Amino acid sequence: MGPWVNAASSASSITSPGFASSQAARLAYPKSDISINLKDHSSSKVYTSLSPVAGDVTITTRRDVRFDSIQILLLGHTKTAYEGMGMPQEVTHTFLKMVMPIPESTYPLPRVLEAGRTFKIPFNFVIPSQLTINACNHARHSETIQDHHVKLPPSLGGWQRDDMAPKMAQVVYSIKARVVREDSDCRTRIMEATHPIQVLPATPEEPPLSITDKDRLYRMSKAKYLRKNMLTTKVGCIRAEAVQPGAAVLSPDGRRVMSHPMAHIKLVFAPESPRALPPTITGVTAKLTAYTYFSSGTIHCFPNLGEWITPCCPDRRGQYSSSVALPAVTLAEQPAWTSHPTIPRRDSGYGSSCVEDSDSSDHEDPRTKWDSSRSSSPQAHHTATLAVPLSLPTDRKMLVPTFHSCIASRVYTVQLTVGVAAKGAGSTSLSVVVPLQIAADGEGGKEAARGDRPPSFEEAAADEHLRPRVLRAPPSEEQTREGRESWMLAAGAAGQVADRGGLPEYDDSGRRRRRD
């Protein structure tokens, strides 16, 4: 067989914006009508893992058209665009390609689409829960990268709400139908139709990130001195240390938050004198930022960890961020401060004062922030914990789940700013930036796939195979013999009890014994 005419490769390819228009112009019969009709579909419908995608393809021609085959496919593409020398360049990676088998009995004999007659072919797909290993076969730094790359990415672009993504990075799912004629030297697409769908696959919650000093996207701690101005004496040092919150789990359609995340900030106040009191919390604000990473080549690491854009990188890389302010956090009452007296010790030159963070030291280890130039006089420090609920704006933003694919990624951060004020000092604020994973629940797709039908033989066999069992070693001959003897003794004792009336409180004559 010869090559396809205008065939799209399943590997990454570079195309130009005029490719689609030139492809439509080269179709053999552009005036013929071919349409894709999806069952129970609407413009706002969202498909998730294991969701059925069913419908039919309707073909009507204005003249008799000879053909050889009809193809119906479920496709998934990731597209990234860049400004080239003359025109923008687009990189397309096909990570999903499912072909609907069409029985030979479905085709007319002879294989001619007669003019004026409607030819209808049904199809049925199921959104997979994971890709095959062949979807990610490029070089990578670790196997963990491949584990993420073989997960189904969510649709990026095309949502009715703002998904905070640029036009340079898109993830597109579609149903494609084409009528093909095979000649001696090539295959020609006579007709073709495409119907896009929006997919939000189920994603599990991942473990917390291992954040190091090199991960400039995050700032897990911040410390500042409290003073009225630069010329006054320091009141003390206030430090904020954040803990990574749990994942925000969305509903299968992405319109509700089923599991609301909670951020926790530990505050540590080291006073300069015993008379200094802990500061007052004046307010807490939060800001959500979505980062979209895209590349012209395959991504071999996590773009949110380490340096993403480097001068020596051979691929063209891009990064786009979009932020939205979260609802203000109202504190019902001031957090309770706990005093921790410093244990007295001999003069070793070490104290308990902290070094104020500068802009260049935001990512240093929190344990390195304590100064060793203090005197040996011990000072107590105070701690408090803030619990900050994170309310996500799913009513006006489409927060697609966190994902990493071969040429595009999406991650989220939350910047938490804590305002503090101390007696005898001015007010200040401390900001930390923590990662936030957004996941999606997939129960809707499972229920839609199962419906009210009973489990199939394959599902029952799988459940039986995965059912937990307790395995024991077979008893030895001696254990078997001892068990048989104990059973015989027990049977004999039971017979004696039965002869005495069946119960031990009866005598041999069957009369009930008197109780003293």
C-alpha positions in Angstrom: 0.0 0.0 0.0 1.2 3.5 -0.8 1.3 6.4 1.7 -1.7 8.4 2.7 -2.5 11.5 0.9 -2.4 14.3 3.6 -2.2 11.5 6.2 -1.5 12.7 9.8 1.4 10.9 11.4 0.9 9.4 14.9 4.3 10.8 15.9 5.2 14.4 16.5 5.1 16.6 13.4 5.5 20.2 12.5 2.7 21.7 10.4 1.7 25.2 9.3 -1.6 27.0 9.8 -2.5 26.6 6.1 -2.4 22.9 6.4 -6.0 22.4 7.3 -7.4 24.6 4.5 -5.2 23.0 1.9 -6.2 19.6 3.2 -9.9 20.4 2.8 -9.3 21.8 -0.7 -7.7 18.5 -1.8 -10.6 16.3 -0.8 -11.9 14.5 -3.8 -15.6 15.3 -3.1 -15.7 18.4 -0.8 -19.5 19.0 -1.6 -20.5 15.5 -0.3 -22.1 15.5 3.2 -20.5 13.5 6.0 -21.5 14.2 9.6 -20.9 12.7 13.0 -23.8 12.5 15.4 -23.1 11.8 19.1 -25.7 10.1 21.3 -26.8 12.1 24.4 -24.3 14.9 23.6 -24.4 18.6 24.2 -22.0 21.4 23.9 -21.4 21.4 27.7 -21.0 17.7 28.1 -17.8 16.5 29.7 -16.5 13.0 29.2 -14.3 11.3 31.8 -12.5 8.0 32.2 -14.6 5.0 31.1 -17.3 7.2 29.7 -19.0 5.8 26.5 -18.8 7.9 23.4 -21.4 6.5 21.0 -23.2 7.7 17.9 -23.3 7.2 14.2 -21.7 8.6 11.0 -24.1 9.7 8.3 -22.9 9.9 4.7 -24.8 11.4 1.8 -23.4 12.0 -1.7 -24.6 13.9 -4.7 -23.1 11.4 -7.1 -22.1 7.8 -7.1 -18.8 7.5 -5.2 -16.6 4.4 -5.2 -14.7 3.8 -2.0 -12.8 1.0 -0.3 -13.2 1.6 3.4 -14.6 3.9 6.1 -12.6 4.7 9.2 -14.0 6.0 12.5 -11.4 7.0 15.1 -11.1 8.5 18.6 -8.1 10.8 18.6 -6.2 12.7 21.2 -3.6 15.4 20.2 -1.4 17.8 22.0 -0.5 20.9 20.1 2.1 23.5 20.8 2.7 26.6 18.7 5.7 28.9 18.3 6.6 32.0 16.2 8.8 30.9 13.4 11.0 32.9 11.0 8.2 33.4 8.4 5.0 32.0 10.0 4.0 30.3 13.2 5.0 26.6 13.6 2.9 24.0 15.2 4.0 20.8 16.8 1.4 18.0 17.1 1.8 14.9 19.2 -0.8 12.2 18.8 -1.0 10.3 22.1 -4.3 8.5 21.5 -5.6 6.7 18.4 -8.5 4.2 18.7 -10.0 2.7 15.6 -13.6 1.5 15.5 -13.8 -1.9 13.8 -16.4 -2.0 11.1 -17.6 -5.4 9.9 -17.5 -6.2 6.3 -21.2 -6.9 6.3 -21.8 -3.2 7.0 -20.4 -2.1 3.6 -22.7 -2.1 0.5 -22.0 -4.4 -2.4 -20.5 -3.1 -4.6 -18.7 -0.5 -2.5 -20.3 2.5 -4.0 -22.0 5.3 -2.2 -25.1 5.9 -4.3 -26.3 9.4 -5.0 -29.1 10.6 -2.9 -29.0 7.7 -0.5 -28.0 8.0 3.2 -25.5 5.6 4.6 -25.3 5.3 8.4 -22.6 3.5 10.4 -22.9 3.3 14.3 -19.8 3.5 16.5 -19.1 3.1 20.2 -15.9 4.1 22.0 -14.9 4.1 25.7 -12.6 6.8 27.1 -9.6 4.8 28.4 -8.3 5.3 31.9 -4.7 5.2 30.8 -2.5 5.2 27.7 -0.3 2.5 26.4 3.5 2.5 27.1 4.1 3.3 23.4 2.5 6.7 23.9 5.7 7.8 25.7 8.8 6.1 24.2 11.3 9.0 24.3 14.3 9.5 26.6 13.5 10.7 30.2 15.3 11.2 33.4 13.3 8.7 35.4 10.5 6.1 35.1 8.3 8.4 37.1 8.2 10.8 34.1 6.8 8.0 32.0 4.2 7.1 34.6 2.8 10.7 34.3 3.2 10.8 30.5 1.0 7.7 30.0 -1.8 9.2 31.9 -4.6 10.7 29.9 -4.3 14.6 29.9 -7.4 16.7 30.2 -8.7 18.9 27.3 -6.9 22.2 27.2 -8.7 24.8 25.2 -12.2 24.8 23.9 -13.9 25.0 27.3 -16.9 27.3 27.9 -15.1 28.7 30.9 -11.6 30.2 31.0 -9.2 27.3 31.5 -6.3 29.8 32.1 -4.3 28.3 29.2 -2.6 30.1 26.2 -3.4 29.4 22.6 0.2 28.1 22.2 -0.7 24.9 24.1 -3.8 22.8 23.4 -5.0 19.3 24.2 -7.7 18.2 21.7 -9.9 15.1 21.7 -12.1 14.4 18.7 -14.1 11.8 16.8 -12.9 11.6 13.2 -14.6 9.8 10.3 -13.2 9.5 6.8 -14.1 7.7 3.6 -11.0 6.2 1.9 -10.3 5.0 -1.6 -7.3 3.0 -2.4 -5.6 3.4 -5.8 -2.5 1.6 -7.1 0.0 4.1 -5.6 -1.8 5.9 -2.8 -4.8 6.2 -0.5 -7.1 9.1 -1.0 -9.4 10.6 1.6 -12.6 11.2 -0.2 -14.5 12.7 2.7 -13.7 13.6 6.2 -15.5 15.0 9.3 -14.3 15.8 12.8 -16.3 16.3 16.0 -14.4 17.6 19.0 -15.3 16.5 22.6 -14.1 17.7 26.0 -12.5 15.1 28.2 -11.7 15.4 31.9 -10.1 12.1 32.9 -10.0 10.8 36.4 -6.8 11.6 38.2 -5.7 10.2 41.5 -4.1 12.3 44.2 -0.3 12.3 44.0 2.1 12.3 47.0 3.6 15.7 48.1 6.5 17.1 46.0 10.0 16.8 47.2 10.9 20.5 47.0 14.6 21.6 47.1 16.5 24.9 47.0 16.6 24.6 43.2 12.8 24.7 42.7 12.4 28.4 42.2 8.6 28.1 41.6 7.9 27.5 45.3 8.7 29.3 48.5 7.8 27.2 51.5 9.0 29.6 54.2 9.6 33.3 54.8 11.1 35.3 57.8 11.1 39.0 58.6 12.1 41.2 61.5 9.4 43.2 63.2 10.4 46.9 63.8 8.7 50.3 63.5 11.2 51.5 60.9 14.8 50.9 59.8 16.2 53.0 62.6 14.3 51.5 65.5 15.2 48.5 67.6 14.0 45.1 66.5 11.0 43.7 68.4 11.6 40.2 67.2 11.6 37.9 64.2 8.5 36.3 62.7 8.7 33.3 60.5 6.1 31.5 58.4 6.5 27.9 57.3 4.0 26.3 55.0 2.9 22.7 54.6 1.9 21.4 51.2 -2.0 21.1 51.2 -3.8 18.1 50.0 -5.3 17.9 46.5 -8.4 19.7 45.4 -10.7 17.0 43.9 -13.1 18.1 41.3 -16.4 16.5 40.2 -16.3 14.5 37.0 -17.5 17.6 35.0 -15.2 20.0 36.8 -18.0 22.3 38.0 -17.8 21.5 41.7 -15.1 20.9 44.3 -15.7 17.6 46.0 -12.7 17.8 48.4 -11.7 21.3 49.5 -8.0 21.7 50.3 -6.8 23.3 53.5 -3.5 25.1 53.8 -1.6 25.2 57.1 1.0 27.8 58.0 3.1 27.5 61.1 4.2 30.9 62.6 7.3 31.1 64.8 8.0 34.4 66.7 11.4 34.8 68.3 11.3 38.0 70.5 14.3 40.2 71.2 13.3 40.7 74.8 11.1 38.8 77.3 8.7 41.7 77.3 7.9 41.5 73.6 4.5 39.9 72.9 3.6 37.8 69.8 2.2 39.8 66.9 -1.4 40.0 65.9 -2.6 38.5 62.6 -4.2 41.3 60.6 -5.3 39.2 57.6 -4.7 36.3 55.2 -5.1 36.5 51.4 -4.6 33.8 48.8 -3.9 33.8 45.1 -4.1 30.9 42.7 -1.7 30.7 39.7 -1.9 28.3 36.8 1.4 27.5 35.0 1.3 26.0 31.5 4.5 24.6 30.2 5.0 23.7 26.5 7.9 22.6 24.3 8.7 21.9 20.7 10.4 18.7 21.7 9.8 16.0 24.2 10.0 16.8 27.9 12.3 14.5 29.9 11.8 16.0 33.4 9.2 17.8 35.5 9.1 21.4 34.2 7.9 22.8 37.6 11.0 21.4 39.4 14.4 23.0 38.7 15.1 25.3 35.9 12.7 25.1 32.9 14.1 27.6 30.5 17.9 27.3 30.1 20.1 29.0 27.5 21.6 25.7 26.3 18.3 23.9 25.7 18.0 22.7 22.0 14.2 22.8 22.1 12.0 25.8 22.1 10.3 26.1 25.4 7.5 28.3 26.7 5.8 29.1 30.0 2.5 30.9 30.5 1.0 31.8 33.9 -2.4 33.1 34.8 -3.6 34.2 38.3 -6.9 34.6 40.0 -7.4 36.0 43.5 -9.2 33.6 45.9 -11.8 34.8 48.4 -10.4 36.6 51.4 -10.0 34.5 54.5 -11.8 35.8 57.6 -10.3 34.9 61.0 -13.0 34.3 63.5 -10.4 34.7 66.3 -6.7 35.2 66.7 -4.6 32.0 66.7 -3.4 30.8 70.1 0.3 31.3 70.6 2.2 28.6 72.5 5.3 29.6 74.4 8.4 27.4 74.2 11.1 28.4 76.7 14.7 27.9 75.5 16.6 25.4 77.5 19.5 27.2 79.3 23.0 26.0 78.5 26.6 27.0 78.7 28.0 29.9 76.7 28.6 28.3 73.3 28.0 31.4 71.2 24.7 30.1 69.8 21.3 31.7 70.4 17.8 31.6 69.1 17.6 34.6 66.8 16.6 34.2 63.2 18.1 35.8 60.1 15.6 37.9 58.0 15.0 36.5 54.5 16.0 38.6 51.5 14.7 38.3 48.0 17.7 36.1 47.1 17.3 33.8 50.0 13.6 32.9 49.8 14.4 29.3 49.0 16.9 28.5 51.6 16.3 25.7 54.1 14.2 26.9 57.1 16.7 25.3 59.4 19.5 27.6 58.3 17.6 30.8 59.3 18.7 30.9 62.9 21.6 33.3 63.8 24.5 32.1 65.9 25.8 35.5 66.9 23.5 36.0 69.8 24.6 36.0 73.4 24.0 33.0 75.7 21.0 34.5 77.5 18.1 32.3 76.6 14.9 33.7 75.1 11.6 31.9 74.6 9.9 31.6 71.2 6.3 31.4 70.4 4.4 29.3 67.8 1.0 29.3 66.3 -0.7 27.5 63.4 -3.1 29.0 60.8 -5.5 26.8 58.9 -6.4 28.5 55.7 -9.3 27.1 53.6 -8.8 27.4 49.9 -12.1 28.2 48.0 -11.5 27.6 44.3 -13.5 29.6 41.7 -14.9 26.7 39.7 -18.0 28.9 38.8 -15.9 31.1 36.5 -12.7 29.2 35.9 -12.2 25.8 34.3 -9.5 24.3 36.5 -8.2 21.3 34.5 -6.4 18.7 36.6 -2.7 18.9 37.1 -1.0 16.8 34.3 2.4 16.2 32.7 2.5 15.0 29.1 5.2 14.6 26.5 5.2 18.2 25.2 2.9 20.1 27.6 2.2 20.3 31.4 -0.1 22.2 33.8 0.6 22.8 37.5 -0.8 25.2 40.1 0.5 27.2 43.0 -1.1 29.1 45.8 0.5 32.3 47.2 -0.5 32.8 50.8 0.1 36.2 52.4 -0.1 36.7 56.1 -0.3 40.2 57.5 1.1 40.7 61.0 1.4 43.7 63.4 3.2 43.8 66.8 3.0 46.3 69.6 5.8 48.9 69.3 6.4 47.9 65.6 4.8 48.5 62.3 2.9 46.0 60.3 4.4 43.7 57.7 3.4 40.7 55.6 4.9 37.3 54.8 4.2 35.4 51.6 4.8 31.7 50.9 4.1 29.9 47.7 3.0 26.3 47.9 2.1 23.7 45.2 -1.5 22.7 44.8 -2.6 19.6 43.0 -5.9 19.6 41.3 -7.4 16.1 40.7 -10.7 14.9 39.2 -13.1 12.2 40.4 -14.0 9.5 38.0 -17.0 7.8 39.5 -19.3 9.4 37.0 -17.6 7.7 34.1 -17.7 4.3 35.8 -21.4 4.6 36.6 -22.1 5.7 33.0 -20.1 2.8 31.6 -21.8 0.3 33.9 -25.3 1.8 34.1 -27.8 -0.7 35.7 -26.5 -3.7 33.9 -25.1 -6.7 35.9 -21.3 -7.3 35.7 -20.1 -9.1 32.7 -18.3 -12.5 32.8 -15.0 -10.7 32.3 -15.6 -8.3 35.2 -16.8 -11.2 37.4 -13.7 -13.2 36.6 -11.5 -10.1 37.3 -13.2 -9.6 40.7 -12.8 -13.2 41.6 -9.1 -13.1 40.6 -8.5 -9.9 42.7 -10.5 -11.1 45.7 -8.2 -11.3 48.8 -7.5 -14.8 50.1 -5.8 -16.3 53.1 -3.2 -18.9 52.2 -2.2 -21.5 54.7 0.3 -24.4 54.6 -1.4 -27.9 54.4 -1.4 -29.7 57.8 1.2 -32.4 58.4 0.3 -36.1 59.0 0.9 -35.7 62.8 -1.3 -32.6 63.0 -4.0 -34.5 61.0 -3.8 -37.5 63.3 -4.0 -35.3 66.5 -7.0 -33.4 65.1 -8.8 -36.7 64.3 -8.2 -38.0 67.8 -9.4 -34.8 69.5 -12.5 -34.9 67.3 -13.3 -38.4 68.4 -12.8 -37.5 72.1 -15.1 -34.6 71.7 -17.7 -36.7 69.9 -17.6 -39.3 72.8 -18.1 -36.6 75.4 -21.0 -35.2 73.5 -22.6 -38.7 73.5 -22.2 -39.0 77.2 -23.9 -35.7 77.7 -26.8 -36.7 75.4 -27.2 -39.9 77.5 -27.6 -37.8 80.6 -30.4 -35.8 79.2 -28.4 -33.7 76.8 -27.4 -31.0 79.3 -24.9 -31.1 82.2 -27.4 -29.7 84.7 -29.5 -33.0 84.4 -28.7 -36.2 86.3 -28.6 -39.7 84.9 -32.3 -40.2 85.4 -33.1 -37.1 83.4 -34.2 -35.1 86.4 -33.1 -31.5 86.8 -30.5 -31.0 89.5 -31.4 -28.7 92.4 -29.4 -25.6 92.7 -28.3 -24.6 96.2 
